[in-house]
């Protein structure tokens, strides 16, 4: 069972093959996922029931950490906690 505190995270590390890791906030991560999803001719079957690409991106953020774009190309995102150095 995952730690419920991870759901309080507002930051994500983004991993795309061939690119440097990125740190994004939740809003930026949702936009990043939306941009990937609009490139699909048809949404993956588990996302088809969503009302919009925005809803599909939110569902991915809430339930997954990877999306296969095409065979051999998978993007990943992981919730992270950034510690305040002032503590």
DSSP file (Angstrom, degrees, kcal/mol; ACC not computed):
  #  RESIDUE AA STRUCTURE BP1 BP2  ACC     N-H-->O    O-->H-N    N-H-->O    O-->H-N    TCO  KAPPA ALPHA  PHI   PSI    X-CA   Y-CA   Z-CA
    1    1 A X              0   0    0      0, 0.0     2,-0.1     0, 0.0     3,-0.1   0.000 360.0 360.0 360.0 132.4    0.0    0.0    0.0
    2    2 A X        -     0   0    0      1,-0.1     2,-0.3     2,-0.1     0, 0.0  -0.375 360.0 -96.3 -76.7 156.2    1.4    3.4   -0.9
    3    3 A X    >   -     0   0    0      1,-0.1     3,-1.9    -2,-0.1     4,-0.4  -0.567  26.4-138.8 -70.7 125.5    1.9    6.1    1.6
    4    4 A X  G >  S+     0   0    0     -2,-0.3     3,-1.2     1,-0.3     4,-0.3   0.733  97.7  72.6 -60.9 -21.2   -1.1    8.5    1.5
    5    5 A X  G >  S+     0   0    0      1,-0.3     3,-1.7     2,-0.2    -1,-0.3   0.778  82.0  70.1 -63.9 -25.0    1.3   11.5    1.8
    6    6 A X  G X  S+     0   0    0     -3,-1.9     3,-1.4     1,-0.3    -1,-0.3   0.808  89.8  62.1 -63.2 -27.2    2.4   10.9   -1.8
    7    7 A X  G <  S+     0   0    0     -3,-1.2    -1,-0.3    -4,-0.4    -2,-0.2   0.626  94.6  61.9 -74.9 -10.9   -1.1   12.1   -2.9
    8    8 A X  G <  S+     0   0    0     -3,-1.7    -1,-0.3    -4,-0.3    -2,-0.2   0.456  80.2 117.9 -86.3  -2.5   -0.3   15.5   -1.3
    9    9 A X    <   -     0   0    0     -3,-1.4    72,-0.1    -4,-0.2    70,-0.0  -0.415  41.8-176.2 -71.0 137.8    2.6   15.9   -3.7
   10   10 A X        +     0   0    0     70,-0.3    16,-1.5    -2,-0.1     2,-0.3   0.271  62.8  71.2-112.7   8.0    2.4   18.9   -6.1
   11   11 A X  E     -AB  25  80A   0     69,-0.8    69,-2.6    14,-0.2     2,-0.3  -0.935  56.7-170.3-130.9 150.6    5.6   18.1   -8.0
   12   12 A X  E     -AB  24  79A   0     12,-2.9    12,-2.6    -2,-0.3     2,-0.5  -0.985  21.5-134.9-139.3 145.4    6.6   15.4  -10.5
   13   13 A X  E     -AB  23  78A   0     65,-2.5    65,-2.0    -2,-0.3     2,-0.5  -0.900  27.4-151.5 -97.3 132.4    9.7   14.1  -12.1
   14   14 A X  E     -AB  22  77A   0      8,-2.9     8,-1.8    -2,-0.5     2,-0.5  -0.892   9.2-166.5-109.5 130.2    9.1   13.6  -15.8
   15   15 A X  E     + B   0  76A   0     61,-3.0    61,-2.5    -2,-0.5     2,-0.4  -0.966  11.4 170.2-123.6 119.2   11.1   11.0  -17.8
   16   16 A X    >   -     0   0    0     -2,-0.5     3,-2.1     3,-0.3    59,-0.1  -0.990  43.2-101.5-123.5 134.2   11.0   10.9  -21.6
   17   17 A X  T 3  S+     0   0    0     57,-0.4     3,-0.1    -2,-0.4    58,-0.0  -0.267 106.7  12.8 -54.7 133.8   13.4    8.7  -23.6
   18   18 A X  T 3  S+     0   0    0      1,-0.2     2,-0.3     0, 0.0    -1,-0.3   0.494 112.6  92.8  80.0   3.7   16.3   10.6  -25.0
   19   19 A X  S <  S-     0   0    0     -3,-2.1    -3,-0.3     3,-0.0    -1,-0.2  -0.876  80.2-100.1-125.8 159.7   15.6   13.7  -22.8
   20   20 A X        -     0   0    0     -2,-0.3    -4,-0.1     1,-0.1    -6,-0.0  -0.445  50.2 -93.9 -71.4 150.2   16.8   15.0  -19.5
   21   21 A X        -     0   0    0     -2,-0.1     2,-0.3    -6,-0.1    -6,-0.2  -0.338  43.0-152.7 -60.6 145.9   14.5   14.5  -16.5
   22   22 A X  E     -A   14   0A   0     -8,-1.8    -8,-2.9    -3,-0.1     2,-0.5  -0.924   9.7-142.4-121.0 148.9   12.3   17.5  -15.8
   23   23 A X  E     +A   13   0A   0     -2,-0.3     2,-0.3   -10,-0.2   -10,-0.2  -0.965  31.1 171.7-108.4 122.2   10.7   18.7  -12.6
   24   24 A X  E     -A   12   0A   0    -12,-2.6   -12,-2.9    -2,-0.5     2,-0.1  -0.920  30.1-122.2-128.2 152.9    7.2   20.0  -13.1
   25   25 A X  E  >  -A   11   0A   0     -2,-0.3     4,-2.4   -14,-0.2   -14,-0.2  -0.318  44.5 -92.2 -81.9 178.2    4.4   21.1  -10.8
   26   26 A X  H  > S+     0   0    0    -16,-1.5     4,-2.5     1,-0.2     5,-0.2   0.908 125.3  49.0 -61.9 -44.3    1.0   19.4  -11.0
   27   27 A X  H  > S+     0   0    0      1,-0.2     4,-2.1     2,-0.2    -1,-0.2   0.922 113.4  46.9 -61.7 -44.8   -0.5   21.9  -13.5
   28   28 A X  H  > S+     0   0    0      1,-0.2     4,-2.3     2,-0.2    -1,-0.2   0.877 111.3  52.3 -64.5 -37.8    2.5   21.6  -15.8
   29   29 A X  H  X S+     0   0    0     -4,-2.4     4,-2.5     2,-0.2    -2,-0.2   0.905 108.2  50.6 -66.4 -41.4    2.5   17.8  -15.5
   30   30 A X  H  X S+     0   0    0     -4,-2.5     4,-2.7     2,-0.2    -2,-0.2   0.919 111.6  47.7 -61.7 -43.0   -1.2   17.7  -16.5
   31   31 A X  H  X S+     0   0    0     -4,-2.1     4,-2.5     2,-0.2    -2,-0.2   0.897 110.5  52.5 -63.4 -40.3   -0.5   19.9  -19.5
   32   32 A X  H  X S+     0   0    0     -4,-2.3     4,-1.5     2,-0.2    -2,-0.2   0.915 111.7  45.9 -61.7 -44.1    2.5   17.7  -20.5
   33   33 A X  H  X S+     0   0    0     -4,-2.5     4,-2.7     2,-0.2    -2,-0.2   0.914 110.9  52.8 -65.6 -43.0    0.2   14.6  -20.3
   34   34 A X  H  X S+     0   0    0     -4,-2.7     4,-2.3     1,-0.2    -2,-0.2   0.915 106.2  53.9 -57.9 -43.5   -2.5   16.4  -22.3
   35   35 A X  H  < S+     0   0    0     -4,-2.5     4,-0.4     1,-0.2    -1,-0.2   0.866 111.4  45.4 -61.4 -36.5    0.0   17.3  -25.0
   36   36 A X  H >< S+     0   0    0     -4,-1.5     3,-1.1     1,-0.2     4,-0.3   0.915 111.6  52.2 -70.6 -42.5    1.0   13.6  -25.3
   37   37 A X  H >< S+     0   0    0     -4,-2.7     3,-1.5     1,-0.3    -2,-0.2   0.846 101.0  59.7 -66.0 -34.0   -2.6   12.4  -25.3
   38   38 A X  T 3< S+     0   0    0     -4,-2.3    -1,-0.3     1,-0.3    -2,-0.2   0.672  95.8  65.2 -69.9 -12.9   -3.7   14.7  -28.1
   39   39 A X  T <  S+     0   0    0     -3,-1.1    -1,-0.3    -4,-0.4     2,-0.3   0.633  82.6  95.5 -81.4 -13.9   -1.1   13.1  -30.3
   40   40 A X    <   -     0   0    0     -3,-1.5     3,-0.2    -4,-0.3    29,-0.0  -0.566  68.9-147.3 -76.5 137.6   -3.0    9.7  -30.2
   41   41 A X  S    S+     0   0    0      1,-0.3     2,-0.3    -2,-0.3    -1,-0.2   0.874  93.6  11.7 -65.5 -36.6   -5.4    9.0  -33.0
   42   42 A X  S    S-     0   0    0     -3,-0.0    -1,-0.3    -5,-0.0     3,-0.1  -0.996  90.4-112.1-142.4 134.5   -7.5    7.2  -30.4
   43   43 A X        -     0   0    0     -2,-0.3     5,-0.1    -3,-0.2    -5,-0.0  -0.301  47.6 -88.1 -63.5 149.6   -7.1    7.3  -26.6
   44   44 A X    >>  -     0   0    0      1,-0.1     3,-2.4     3,-0.1     4,-0.9  -0.236  44.7-106.7 -54.1 150.0   -6.0    4.1  -24.9
   45   45 A X  G >4 S+     0   0    0      1,-0.3     3,-0.6     2,-0.2     4,-0.4   0.804 118.2  56.8 -55.3 -35.9   -9.0    1.9  -24.1
   46   46 A X  G 34 S+     0   0    0      1,-0.2    -1,-0.3     2,-0.1    -2,-0.1   0.577 112.0  43.3 -74.9  -6.6   -8.8    2.6  -20.3
   47   47 A X  G X4 S+     0   0    0     -3,-2.4     3,-1.8     1,-0.1    -1,-0.2   0.488  85.5  92.1-111.6  -7.7   -9.1    6.3  -21.0
   48   48 A X  T << S+     0   0    0     -4,-0.9    -2,-0.1    -3,-0.6    -3,-0.1   0.794  79.0  62.3 -60.1 -29.7  -11.9    6.3  -23.6
   49   49 A X  T 3  S+     0   0    0     -4,-0.4    -1,-0.3     7,-0.0     2,-0.1   0.608  81.3 105.1 -73.5 -10.6  -14.6    6.7  -21.0
   50   50 A X  S <  S-     0   0    0     -3,-1.8     6,-0.1     1,-0.1    -3,-0.0  -0.423  73.9-133.0 -72.7 147.6  -13.2   10.1  -20.0
   51   51 A X  S    S+     0   0    0     -2,-0.1     2,-0.3     1,-0.1    -1,-0.1   0.717  80.6   2.9 -74.1 -22.1  -15.1   13.1  -21.1
   52   52 A X  S  > S-     0   0    0      1,-0.1     4,-2.2     0, 0.0     5,-0.1  -0.958  75.0-101.6-155.5 168.4  -12.1   15.0  -22.4
   53   53 A X  H  > S+     0   0    0     -2,-0.3     4,-2.6     2,-0.2     5,-0.2   0.875 122.8  56.3 -63.4 -36.9   -8.4   14.9  -22.9
   54   54 A X  H  > S+     0   0    0      2,-0.2     4,-2.1     1,-0.2    -1,-0.2   0.924 108.3  46.2 -61.2 -44.5   -8.0   17.0  -19.8
   55   55 A X  H  > S+     0   0    0      2,-0.2     4,-2.4     1,-0.2    -1,-0.2   0.882 111.5  52.4 -64.7 -38.2  -10.0   14.4  -17.8
   56   56 A X  H  X S+     0   0    0     -4,-2.2     4,-2.3     2,-0.2    -2,-0.2   0.904 108.9  49.9 -64.2 -41.1   -7.9   11.6  -19.3
   57   57 A X  H  X S+     0   0    0     -4,-2.6     4,-2.5     2,-0.2    -2,-0.2   0.912 110.8  49.5 -63.6 -42.1   -4.7   13.3  -18.2
   58   58 A X  H  X S+     0   0    0     -4,-2.1     4,-2.2     2,-0.2    -2,-0.2   0.906 109.5  51.8 -64.1 -41.0   -6.1   13.8  -14.7
   59   59 A X  H  X S+     0   0    0     -4,-2.4     4,-1.8     2,-0.2     5,-0.2   0.921 110.4  48.9 -61.0 -43.9   -7.0   10.1  -14.6
   60   60 A X  H  X S+     0   0    0     -4,-2.3     4,-2.7     1,-0.2     3,-0.2   0.935 110.8  49.8 -60.1 -45.9   -3.5    9.1  -15.7
   61   61 A X  H  < S+     0   0    0     -4,-2.5    -1,-0.2     1,-0.2    -2,-0.2   0.870 115.6  44.1 -61.6 -36.1   -2.0   11.4  -13.1
   62   62 A X  H  < S+     0   0    0     -4,-2.2    -1,-0.2    -5,-0.2    -2,-0.2   0.739 128.6  22.4 -79.4 -24.1   -4.2    9.9  -10.4
   63   63 A X  H  < S+     0   0    0     -4,-1.8     2,-0.3    -3,-0.2    -2,-0.2   0.532 116.5  36.4-126.1  -8.1   -3.8    6.2  -11.3
   64   64 A X     <  -     0   0    0     -4,-2.7     3,-0.1    -5,-0.2    12,-0.0  -0.808  42.3-158.2-140.3 176.7   -0.6    5.6  -13.3
   65   65 A X  S    S+     0   0    0     -2,-0.3    12,-1.9     1,-0.2     2,-0.3   0.227  78.0  44.7-141.8  10.4    3.0    6.5  -13.7
   66   66 A X  E     -C   76   0A   0     10,-0.2     2,-0.4    -6,-0.1    -1,-0.2  -0.994  52.7-167.0-154.5 152.6    3.7    5.5  -17.3
   67   67 A X  E     -C   75   0A   0      8,-2.3     8,-2.5    -2,-0.3     2,-0.7  -0.962  21.0-136.1-143.6 123.5    2.1    5.7  -20.7
   68   68 A X  E     -C   74   0A   0     -2,-0.4     6,-0.3     6,-0.2     3,-0.1  -0.706  18.7-176.7 -80.5 118.8    3.3    3.7  -23.8
   69   69 A X  E    S-     0   0A   0      4,-2.7     2,-0.3    -2,-0.7    -1,-0.2   0.873  70.7 -25.8 -81.4 -42.2    3.3    6.2  -26.7
   70   70 A X  E >  S-C   73   0A   0      3,-1.5     3,-3.0    -3,-0.1    -1,-0.4  -0.944  96.7 -55.6-160.2 166.4    4.2    3.5  -29.2
   71   71 A X  T 3  S+     0   0    0     -2,-0.3     3,-0.1     1,-0.3    -3,-0.0  -0.275 129.1  11.6 -53.0 125.1    6.1    0.2  -29.0
   72   72 A X  T 3  S+     0   0    0      1,-0.1     2,-0.5     0, 0.0    -1,-0.3   0.386 111.2  92.7  88.3  -3.8    9.4    0.9  -27.4
   73   73 A X  E <   + C   0  70A   0     -3,-3.0    -4,-2.7     2,-0.0    -3,-1.5  -0.926  46.1 162.8-128.5 107.7    8.6    4.4  -26.3
   74   74 A X  E     - C   0  68A   0     -2,-0.5   -57,-0.4    -6,-0.3     2,-0.3  -0.980  22.0-153.6-124.8 134.4    7.2    4.9  -22.8
   75   75 A X  E     - C   0  67A   0     -8,-2.5    -8,-2.3    -2,-0.4     2,-0.3  -0.775  16.0-164.2-101.1 153.2    6.9    8.2  -20.9
   76   76 A X  E     -BC  15  66A   0    -61,-2.5   -61,-3.0    -2,-0.3     2,-0.3  -0.964  12.9-173.7-138.6 153.4    6.9    8.2  -17.1
   77   77 A X  E     -B   14   0A   0    -12,-1.9     2,-0.4    -2,-0.3   -63,-0.2  -0.990   5.4-169.7-145.9 141.3    6.1   10.6  -14.3
   78   78 A X  E     -B   13   0A   0    -65,-2.0   -65,-2.5    -2,-0.3     2,-0.1  -0.998  25.3-119.7-137.2 131.6    6.5   10.1  -10.6
   79   79 A X  E     -B   12   0A   0     -2,-0.4     2,-0.3   -67,-0.2   -67,-0.3  -0.455  38.3-176.6 -66.1 138.0    5.2   12.2   -7.7
   80   80 A X  E     -B   11   0A   0    -69,-2.6   -69,-0.8    -2,-0.1     2,-0.5  -0.942  24.4-131.2-135.2 157.9    8.0   13.7   -5.6
   81   81 A X        -     0   0    0     -2,-0.3     2,-0.6   -72,-0.1   -72,-0.1  -0.946  16.6-153.4-108.1 128.1    8.4   15.7   -2.4
   82   82 A X        -     0   0    0     -2,-0.5     2,-0.3     0, 0.0   -72,-0.1  -0.894  15.2-139.8-100.4 125.0   10.6   18.7   -2.5
   83   83 A X        -     0   0    0     -2,-0.6     2,-0.5     1,-0.0    -2,-0.0  -0.635  15.3-120.6 -86.2 142.2   12.0   19.6    0.8
   84   84 A X    >   -     0   0    0     -2,-0.3     3,-1.6     1,-0.1    -1,-0.0  -0.698  13.3-149.0 -79.5 123.6   12.3   23.2    1.8
   85   85 A X  T 3  S+     0   0    0     -2,-0.5    -1,-0.1     1,-0.3    -2,-0.0   0.596  91.4  72.5 -72.2  -9.1   15.9   24.0    2.6
   86   86 A X  T 3         0   0    0      1,-0.2    -1,-0.3     0, 0.0    -2,-0.0   0.596 360.0 360.0 -78.8 -10.0   14.8   26.6    5.1
   87   87 A X    <         0   0    0     -3,-1.6    -1,-0.2     0, 0.0    -2,-0.1   0.494 360.0 360.0 -73.8 360.0   13.7   23.8    7.5
